[in-house]
Amino acid sequence: MSPHTGDAAAAVDLRKTYGRGDGIVEALAGVSVSFPRGEFAAVMGPSGSGKSTLMQCLAGLDSATSGQVWVEDTEITALRDRALTRLRRDRIGFVFQAYNLVPTLTAKQNILLPLNLARRRPDAAWFDTVVQSLGLGNRLSHKPNELSGGQQQRVAVARALLGRPDVIFADEPTGNLDSASGAEVLTLLRTSVSDLGQTVIMVTHDPVAAAYADRVVLLADGHLTGELRDPTVETVFAALHGGERPGAGSPR
């Protein structure tokens, strides 16, 4: 039984080291953090803070050196490779900076790909809801090279939502987009949380992106240094640059 009932994902005293001997690097130094269901959380920190490592460990894409990672009621740090692969496929959604669409497939085929690989039949009504909420109804027959960057990322968001995962991990999802397309995708992630009940954990370096979240988790040198609730661009920027104590975010 998970000690984090009500959480979509959690880390307990999570440590991750790379290298050996004098060359050892501690990317995560005993991080404990939880992400409740139905929350849009942003993970931020300077380069080398451990934010990407934390996301990769939470998502089961990288192994922990020690500590525990939970997805809902499953301790994924205790799983063997095959069970971990199945969990990532069936219970976790991913949205990457580079979209990761298959260029030879249409938008619809890309959206359906994970379910097809898992031999799971899509829920037709849910497919229609996701497609319409993301404004992709007239783009389903288009291949990625026929779509704008913002449209490609919308396809990636639809792909992540379709399987109704326990949690979606978004790694710099607006990094390759112009400001208008980025705002569009962030609004869609925000809507997936507020209207569809999804849980989203997003790694970003951008205070504007972080301001869409319910909470910002701050890391530095592999340590959790604080958090901001109801973040704004100003409070995030101040926290990242030492101008304001984390936890002092004002409502948007």
C-alpha positions as a printed Julia matrix, in Angstrom:
252×3 Matrix{Float64}:
   0.0    0.0     0.0
   1.38   3.37   -0.97
   2.18   5.75    1.89
   1.09   8.52   -0.51
  -2.62   7.85   -0.87
  -4.1   10.61   -2.99
  -0.86  11.26   -4.85
  -0.35  10.56   -8.55
   3.43  10.39   -8.06
   5.88  10.7    -5.19
   9.58  10.4    -4.38
  10.88   9.35   -0.96
  14.53  10.15   -0.07
  15.38   9.82   -3.75
  19.07   9.76   -4.59
  20.73   9.5    -7.97
  24.48   9.48   -8.51
  26.56   9.2   -11.65
  30.19   8.13  -11.97
  32.51   6.58   -9.4
  35.17   7.54   -6.91
  36.45  11.09   -7.18
  34.32  11.64  -10.29
  30.99  10.9    -8.62
  28.19  13.41   -9.23
  25.13  13.51   -6.99
  22.27  14.62   -9.22
  19.61  14.07   -6.54
  20.57  14.21   -2.87
  17.67  12.73   -0.91
  14.65  14.43   -2.5
  11.22  13.75   -0.99
   8.28  15.31   -2.83
   4.72  14.34   -3.7
   2.36  15.36   -6.5
  -1.36  15.08   -5.67
  -3.85  13.8    -8.22
  -5.41  16.51  -10.33
  -2.51  18.97   -9.94
  -0.53  20.84  -12.56
   2.99  21.07  -11.11
   6.09  22.66  -12.58
   9.6   21.57  -11.58
  12.21  24.31  -11.91
  15.8   25.09  -11.06
  19.05  26.21  -12.63
  21.03  24.02  -15.03
  22.39  21.05  -13.09
  19.79  21.37  -10.32
  18.46  17.85  -10.88
  15.05  18.77  -12.29
  15.34  16.59  -15.42
  16.8   13.72  -13.4
  13.89  13.95  -10.97
  11.37  13.75  -13.81
  13.18  10.83  -15.45
  13.24   8.89  -12.18
   9.58   9.67  -11.41
   8.61   8.52  -14.91
  10.65   5.31  -14.72
  12.95   6.43  -17.53
  16.01   6.34  -15.25
  16.75   4.19  -12.21
  17.25   5.56   -8.71
  20.49   4.93   -6.84
  18.44   4.68   -3.63
  15.08   5.75   -2.27
  11.58   5.07   -3.55
   9.43   6.31   -6.4
   5.68   5.73   -6.37
   3.15   6.09   -9.18
  -0.25   5.97   -7.52
  -0.11   2.8    -5.33
   2.82   1.16   -7.14
   6.42   1.46   -5.98
   8.12   1.55   -9.36
  11.62   1.35   -7.87
  10.72  -2.23   -6.87
   9.63  -3.33  -10.36
  11.53  -5.55  -12.75
  12.22  -4.25  -16.26
   9.22  -5.88  -17.96
   6.75  -4.67  -15.34
   8.26  -1.19  -15.44
   7.95  -1.08  -19.23
   4.3   -2.11  -18.95
   3.63   0.55  -16.32
   5.21   3.29  -18.45
   3.15   2.16  -21.43
  -0.19   1.81  -19.64
  -0.15   4.36  -16.82
   2.17   7.23  -17.79
   1.85   9.81  -20.56
   4.75  11.75  -22.04
   4.99  15.09  -23.83
   8.5   15.95  -25.03
  10.07  19.12  -26.37
  10.77  17.39  -29.71
   7.14  16.12  -30.08
   8.39  12.55  -30.88
   5.81  11.93  -33.59
   6.29   9.24  -36.24
   6.71  11.18  -39.52
   5.1    8.53  -41.74
   1.91   8.34  -39.67
  -1.07  10.7   -39.72
  -2.02  12.72  -36.66
  -4.75  10.2   -35.83
  -2.37   7.26  -36.2
   0.18   9.01  -33.96
  -2.47   9.65  -31.31
  -3.57   6.01  -31.37
  -0.07   4.52  -31.57
   0.55   3.76  -27.84
  -2.85   2.07  -27.47
  -2.28   0.07  -30.65
   1.12  -1.09  -29.41
  -0.5   -2.11  -26.12
  -3.31  -3.84  -28.05
  -5.86  -1.74  -26.21
  -9.05  -0.61  -27.9
  -9.5    3.18  -27.71
 -12.63   4.59  -26.12
 -14.29   6.26  -29.12
 -16.18   8.83  -27.05
 -13.03   9.79  -25.12
 -11.05  10.01  -28.36
 -13.63  12.46  -29.72
 -13.54  14.49  -26.49
  -9.74  14.74  -26.53
  -9.55  15.58  -30.24
 -12.24  18.24  -30.02
 -10.85  19.79  -26.83
  -7.46  20.12  -28.54
  -8.92  21.5   -31.77
  -7.55  18.67  -33.92
 -10.75  17.56  -35.61
  -9.73  18.84  -39.06
  -6.08  17.78  -38.76
  -6.38  14.04  -38.13
  -5.45  13.0   -41.68
  -2.38  15.27  -41.8
   1.16  13.99  -41.32
   3.55  15.84  -38.97
   5.3   17.72  -41.78
   1.91  19.17  -42.75
   1.33  20.56  -39.24
   2.76  23.59  -37.46
   4.9   23.1   -34.37
   1.98  24.01  -32.14
  -0.28  21.52  -33.92
   2.34  18.78  -33.64
   2.6   19.38  -29.91
  -1.21  19.26  -29.65
  -1.05  15.82  -31.29
   1.53  14.8   -28.69
  -0.72  16.05  -25.88
  -3.68  14.12  -27.36
  -1.53  10.98  -27.55
  -0.61  11.39  -23.88
  -4.21  12.0   -22.77
  -5.9    9.24  -24.76
  -4.83   6.38  -22.51
  -6.09   8.22  -19.39
  -2.72   7.84  -17.65
  -2.21   8.27  -13.92
   0.18  11.13  -14.67
   1.56  13.03  -17.66
   5.2   14.11  -17.63
   5.97  17.09  -19.85
   9.64  17.85  -20.52
  10.05  21.46  -21.73
   6.88  21.05  -23.84
   7.06  24.59  -25.24
  10.83  24.66  -25.83
  10.53  24.43  -29.63
   7.48  26.68  -29.98
   6.96  30.38  -30.56
   5.25  32.28  -27.75
   1.74  32.06  -29.26
   1.94  28.29  -29.91
   3.54  27.77  -26.5
   0.68  29.59  -24.78
  -1.76  27.44  -26.73
  -0.15  24.19  -25.55
   0.14  25.38  -21.94
  -3.53  26.34  -21.95
  -4.36  22.84  -23.19
  -2.31  21.24  -20.4
  -3.99  23.58  -17.9
  -7.41  22.58  -19.28
  -6.57  18.87  -19.13
  -6.03  19.31  -15.38
  -8.95  21.6   -14.56
 -11.55  20.1   -16.91
 -10.42  16.5   -17.46
  -8.92  15.74  -14.03
  -5.47  14.91  -15.38
  -2.25  15.2   -13.35
   0.63  16.98  -15.13
   4.23  17.31  -13.95
   6.19  19.68  -16.19
   9.9   20.43  -16.22
  10.55  23.94  -17.48
  13.05  26.78  -17.22
  10.48  29.39  -18.29
   8.66  31.48  -15.62
   5.88  32.2   -18.13
   5.24  28.47  -18.57
   5.47  27.83  -14.82
   2.8   30.47  -14.15
   0.22  28.13  -15.72
   0.82  25.6   -12.93
  -0.87  25.22   -9.55
   2.48  24.78   -7.84
   6.16  25.21   -8.64
   8.68  22.84   -7.03
  12.16  24.38   -6.8
  15.43  22.44   -6.92
  19.09  23.46   -6.59
  22.17  21.21   -6.51
  20.06  18.07   -6.18
  18.1   19.37   -3.18
  14.49  20.48   -2.84
  14.71  24.16   -1.89
  11.05  25.16   -1.65
   7.85  25.65   -3.6
   5.48  28.33   -4.82
   1.72  27.93   -4.82
  -0.46  29.9    -7.25
   2.66  31.11   -9.04
   2.87  34.2   -11.2
   5.6   35.12  -13.67
   6.9   37.67  -11.17
   7.01  35.36   -8.13
   8.64  32.56  -10.13
  11.28  34.89  -11.54
  11.96  36.32   -8.08
  12.28  32.87   -6.5
  14.67  31.67   -9.2
  16.83  34.75   -8.83
  16.83  35.0    -5.05
  14.55  38.03   -4.87
  11.78  36.34   -2.92
  11.49  33.54   -0.44
   9.86  30.39   -1.96
   6.38  29.93   -0.61
   5.48  33.62   -0.92
   3.7   33.35   -4.3
   0.64  35.52   -4.69
  -2.55  34.29   -6.37
  -2.82  34.86  -10.1
